[in-house]
Amino acid sequence: MLLPILRLLYRYSPTVVFLPATFLFLMLAPGCSREPHPEQRQADSTLVLARRVLDGGDIRESRRLLHEAIVLDSKHDRLAQLGEEYRLLAGIATSMAEFDSAFYYLDKSLEQFRSLAERPLVRSITLEMASLHRIMGDERRAFTMYTEALRLANVFGDADGIREIQWAMLPACRALDEVEEEGRIISDLLKAYTALGDTGSQARVYIEAGLSKLDRRDYESATDSFLRALSLARQSHDSLLTITVLVRLAYTYERAGKSVESFQTYTDGLQRTDVTSNAGRLRDEMLIRVGNTYLRGGLVQEAARFYRAALPTTIGMGNKLAEGYLFIQLGHCELSDEEAIKKYQTALELFTALSFERGIAYAELSLGLAFWKRNQFNDAQSHLIASVHALESTVLDPAINDLYRECEEVFSRSMGAPAYDSLIELLLQLGKLEEAFSYTQRRDGRGIYSILGALDIQTQDERMNALLARCRRQRGLRIGAERQHAQLLAEGPSHKQMLDGVQAQLTTSAAGMMEAATQIAQANPVFSPAAKISTLSLADAQRRLPVGAVLIEAIPTARVLYLFVLTSTSLGVQVAAVEKSRVLSTTRAYIDALRQREGIADSLEYEQQEIEQRIHSLSPVLYSWFIRPVESLVAGATKVLVVLPQELASFPVHALCKTVGRLASPYVIEQHAVSYLPSVYALSFDGRSIAPSRDIVGLGHPGRTSWDVEYELRDIRAFFKDARLYFQQQATLAFAQKERADVFHLVAEIQFSERSPDNSFIMLSDGKSASTFREVRWGQLYLLPPFPTVIVSNLAENRMGINAVLPSILLMNGTGTVGLTSYAPSRKVRKYFGEMFYTALLTGAASQHAFRLAQLEMIKAKEYSSPHVWAPFFLWGK
């Protein structure tokens, strides 16, 4: 019974070691030369019995016996025994997803072993506590604990302890993009194991390095690391380790588009599993991944062959997770709708019995699309709604290379669309416009909550901080319970008491999240998106729409592009006959062309013309999809508000035009004032712009770039001589917090972390010197005053583009107008835009109007008229 507990803890802290029972008799309490007290003997026998009962699966009785032993040992101050008993209770609590109890017991255990100055045990328990934070999704707190433990191990010269901590740190480094620290650890471990001649451990180090590069989609480097690991694993003659490497290498080849190498590697791995003990799980993983590859390519009969090969051993090992997903994948391979539906229903019944919401969502989606295919629209709608609701019950975002996530993504790409898009499309086809609008908002709200909910938000309101911290804690408990639940279902066979306990914690944590979210919404509804999926009713959305404004929301679905058009009195929908895959590929091609043209500003003229021709050819196509269907509806609008899906947040609708060349039509920005919203719910934010703007504050820090931030900001004083500018050591969050102004202009490096949103940051000064800096987390941006207008110039030299959550944070914080660049224009372009913008402000224009006037002036000026120059300037806010 201890095995599932050990497996879970080892996954997050490879250092877990429970003390053997004989330890209790070897640790001598004061006066041990005398005959043990009867209560001491009773405590020892009670602990032995508790372990035996636990191994037999009776968790409740084991807990009772452990508490009984603690009472007896406490009377005689048997610290070592108490430490072991509390540690066992912590392991049980972890296995039951009772994380608050687990932390309590680990604290108690730590207290005992500290009293005994047992440094190795103190270190091991500390790492267990860090692993619990990782299980609950708080990678940063875990990383902080690892760093402090490593510091102490170095102080005491504890070589074994250093390696133990470094192994535990690697997954946290990977999750937090701590590339430099990870590199140091990998280098240290390789040196240590090379000196020891331990080729198996060297191979494991290279596996960790490969996984990190795989997560960063650096497939070439990942392949190199896995090949090194494979060579070392073979030298160590560890067959299981060799197969493990082959699985990762084959997956990397597949992701890199090297199908032949992938299949060859999977074949090698599968052949080795036939003669290797305990390789059943790796064998099934390979079979499923090969099946997914075939399914992705539409070769359903080949895919089914591999899925069927995996099913018997999966069932035999009690892996309920794989069993359910295999039934769904086999359903996708069926040529008969009836047979497919039967397999989907089998999976649904299994996942429902196990209360596994993510699996339920996948099965319901599959059923919904199957009934839709048969024109049974009521059944299809019912199943798709159930899929969405099950999906909304989950919080944990599976790892990028998660096997079951791959199963879902293969189906989404080859057979249909995710639950929200499918449901929205069906509702629109059935004429249920308001319902479709509602679920569109829920889709947007879930995407924003998945990021905001992960941030450690800090505001100037202490009561709100406490509410948000409680909500984040409840979210962590839910993430941990979901992770433990999935682990138990995959490990199998699991004991009923353990599974019942985890399912109870799923219910408890969900209720805790809802209660915390309700309190936040009552205290200040502006913060609701950080606590739950937040939407507005149709009537509220219409009431909050600015006078004369029209809102357009784009919904790309598997078959067509829908465009919601909301006015103060109506809700309509228009259609462009283009499938989602084409919408995404064409918009990305357009964005890439704009960036490429900006990147070759100093190249030969023919190279520039080639890319500009591509821009001019794509713009009318995109205009015909996103604007032409709604032209008549927005003709008289004073402002057009645009809501785009997250994957299109960097798409400049304002830069599109109907025709190019000698008969070129006006750009959208010339026809209408255009502003973007992260969601319809953003209409409820009450931030406003001030006109005229008289007080300006600028803050600039180059971060790790070579950008001259002073060059960009100093011209502000040519228009507003009293503008306050902060550079070098003064470019800190603290200085910005003290300021009050109409406009805050920020020039800095901004990074977003998809794997760990709480790791997203803006690079500012640390206040210590002109050359040192610190990462200000996005959650700390709520500490800024509610500047009416914020202009953000991103210096990051990457392809991040825009993530809609950043302007959402600023709008939630009370800002009415946010200007944001989607990529870094040249210094000359930024300077010219700034001159035009601040000139307009100086004449008394409102900031939104001034922002548009700056773009219009750029279009008029021949040198700046090309879309790639002014398209990256996005305006956000209602």
HELIX and SHEET records of a PDB file:
HELIX    1   1 LEU A    2  TYR A   12  1                                  11    
HELIX    2   2 PHE A   23  LEU A   26  1                                   4    
HELIX    3   3 PRO A   38  ASP A   55  1                                  18    
HELIX    4   4 ILE A   59  LYS A   75  1                                  17    
HELIX    5   5 LEU A   79  SER A   95  1                                  17    
HELIX    6   6 PHE A   99  SER A  115  1                                  17    
HELIX    7   7 ARG A  119  ILE A  135  1                                  17    
HELIX    8   8 GLU A  139  VAL A  155  1                                  17    
HELIX    9   9 ALA A  159  ALA A  175  1                                  17    
HELIX   10  10 VAL A  179  LEU A  196  1                                  18    
HELIX   11  11 THR A  199  ASP A  215  1                                  17    
HELIX   12  12 TYR A  219  GLN A  235  1                                  17    
HELIX   13  13 SER A  239  ARG A  255  1                                  17    
HELIX   14  14 SER A  259  THR A  273  1                                  15    
HELIX   15  15 GLY A  280  ARG A  296  1                                  17    
HELIX   16  16 VAL A  300  MET A  317  1                                  18    
HELIX   17  17 LYS A  320  CYS A  333  1                                  14    
HELIX   18  18 ASP A  337  LEU A  354  1                                  18    
HELIX   19  19 GLU A  357  LYS A  373  1                                  17    
HELIX   20  20 PHE A  377  GLU A  392  1                                  16    
HELIX   21  21 LEU A  403  SER A  414  1                                  12    
HELIX   22  22 ALA A  419  GLN A  429  1                                  11    
HELIX   23  23 LEU A  433  LEU A  452  1                                  20    
HELIX   24  24 GLU A  462  GLU A  491  1                                  30    
HELIX   25  25 LYS A  496  ALA A  523  1                                  28    
HELIX   26  26 PRO A  525  ALA A  530  5                                   6    
HELIX   27  27 LEU A  538  ARG A  544  1                                   7    
HELIX   28  28 LYS A  580  GLY A  599  1                                  20    
HELIX   29  29 GLU A  605  PHE A  626  1                                  22    
HELIX   30  30 ARG A  628  VAL A  630  5                                   3    
HELIX   31  31 GLU A  631  VAL A  634  1                                   4    
HELIX   32  32 GLN A  646  LEU A  648  5                                   3    
HELIX   33  33 VAL A  653  ALA A  655  5                                   3    
HELIX   34  34 GLY A  661  LEU A  663  5                                   3    
HELIX   35  35 VAL A  668  GLN A  671  1                                   4    
HELIX   36  36 VAL A  680  SER A  684  5                                   5    
HELIX   37  37 VAL A  709  LEU A  713  1                                   5    
HELIX   38  38 ILE A  716  PHE A  719  1                                   4    
HELIX   39  39 GLN A  728  GLN A  730  5                                   3    
HELIX   40  40 LEU A  733  LYS A  738  1                                   6    
HELIX   41  41 PRO A  757  ASN A  759  5                                   3    
HELIX   42  42 TRP A  778  LEU A  783  5                                   6    
HELIX   43  43 VAL A  805  MET A  812  1                                   8    
HELIX   44  44 ARG A  827  LEU A  842  1                                  16    
HELIX   45  45 SER A  847  LYS A  860  1                                  14    
HELIX   46  46 LYS A  862  TYR A  864  5                                   3    
HELIX   47  47 PRO A  867  TRP A  870  1                                   4    
SHEET    1   A 5 LEU A 571  ALA A 576  0                                        
SHEET    2   A 5 LEU A 561  LEU A 566 -1                                        
SHEET    3   A 5 ALA A 549  PRO A 556 -1                                        
SHEET    4   A 5 LYS A 639  VAL A 643  1                                        
SHEET    5   A 5 ALA A 673  LEU A 677  1                                        
SHEET    1   B 5 ARG A 724  TYR A 726  0                                        
SHEET    2   B 5 ILE A 696  GLY A 700  1                                        
SHEET    3   B 5 VAL A 743  GLN A 751  1                                        
SHEET    4   B 5 PHE A 761  SER A 765 -1                                        
SHEET    5   B 5 PHE A 773  ARG A 777 -1                                        
SHEET    1   C 6 ARG A 724  TYR A 726  0                                        
SHEET    2   C 6 ILE A 696  GLY A 700  1                                        
SHEET    3   C 6 VAL A 743  GLN A 751  1                                        
SHEET    4   C 6 THR A 789  ASN A 794  1                                        
SHEET    5   C 6 THR A 817  THR A 821  1                                        
SHEET    6   C 6 PHE A 873  TRP A 876 -1                                        
END                                                                             
